[in-house]
Amino acid sequence: MIRDITLGQFYPADSVLHRLDPRVKLTGTLVYVISLFLFQSYIGYLVATAFLVSMIVLSRVPVSFMFKGLKAVFILILVTGLLNVFLTPGRELVTFWKITITIEGLRMAGFMVLRIVYLIVGSSIMTLTTTPSSLTDGLEKGLGWLKFLKVPVHEIAMMMSIALTFIPVLLEETDRIIKAQQARGADFESGNLIRRIKALVPILVPLFVSAFRRANDLAIAMESRCYRGGEGRTKLYPLRYQGRDVAAYIVLAVYLAGTICVGILF
């Protein structure tokens, strides 16, 4: 389960999406997320599906690798779907005991499940095709105008980069701790809920200790290299828009216009 989390991982490949400017991918992800909340019809979700499938094909990332991240949030998806099925009022379809399933509930549950799945997969495309350093540069460059409002853009981008970089490291550390505890006879799967929660203590304590130790080592490494923030810093590979980035912005504009039209008409 721990290894199924793909957030923060980068998949190296030679694709159109990998070569795009990170600012384009950040904007595209934001546009796609917004579009999912504009759709309220089957036609809208067909448009979103077609766009997502085309991005998956262009990314050249294996579909199995991309969708395995859904295993980690399967319980969330299941609970969300069931809550919408049982708690949405409308035209009665099936009734048993005190539970009523409505047509509107099934429709809403389907839309909510699709929305969560598409949100996760769409965000995964961005992280799988963009290195953490490029993502940081894109975020810092794209939000550079906030510096005039005294917003510490560089520090925010740096924190995001560090967080994304350490997610796979901490997941690997968690997996190693679990295996070490199981080798010593620990049982994390049997018993009731309270017993399972108590069984997590031998995992969380060494994990927090390891995380603080890594954070301290990183702080010492940054200080030893005279890191003093983003002021006056230059970049080896500064971001510059290419022709493919302009074409990508045009595609995003067409998609956004299409989603607005679909949301109004349907």
C-alpha positions, 0 to 999 in steps of 0.5 A: 500500500505504501509503495502505491502512492505516486504523489511526488514521484517523477517518471523519466520519459521523452514526451511532449509533456515532459518537455513543456514549461512547468508553468504550463503544466501548473496552469493546465492542472489548475484549469483541469481541476476547475473544469471538473467542478463546472461539469454537472452532466454526462457530456461534461465528464465525457469531455474531461475524460477525453482530455485526460486520456489524451494527456496520459497518452502524450505523457508516455507514462504507463497507465498501470503506474499512473493509476496505482496511486488510486489504491492508497485512497480507495477507502476515501473514494468508497466512503464518498460514493456510499455517502452520496448514494445513501444521503442524497434525497430524490426519486426513490429507487430502492428502499430497505430497512431505513436506507433509501437509494435514490436515482439522484444519489446514484448519479451524484455518487458516480460524479463524485467518484469520477471527480476524485479519480480525475483529480488524483490522476490529473495531478499525478500527470503533473508530478510524474512529468515534472521534476521537483526542481522544475516544479519549484522554478515554475511555481516561483516564476509563475507567482513572481508578481506576488513579491510586490505584495510582500509574499515570500514566493521563493520560500513557499516554492522551496517548501513545496519542493522539499515536501515533494522531494521527501514524500518518496523518501518518507514512504520508503522509510515507513515501508522499511520500519513496517517490515522491521517491526513485522520481522520482530513479530508485530501484527498490524492487521488483526484485532479491532480498530483501537488495537490497530491504531495502537499498533501504529505507535511503533511505526510513527515514533521512529518515523517522526524521529527519522523525519526530524533527523533528515530535516536537521541534516537538510538545514545543516547542509543548506547553511553550510552552502551559505543559503540565504534565500532567493534574493540575488540567486541566479539559475543555471537553466532559466525558464523560457517559453518555447513554441510548444508552450504557446501551443499548449496554452492555446489548447488549454484556452480552447478546453476552458472555453469548451468546458464553460460552454458545456457547463452553460448548455448542459 
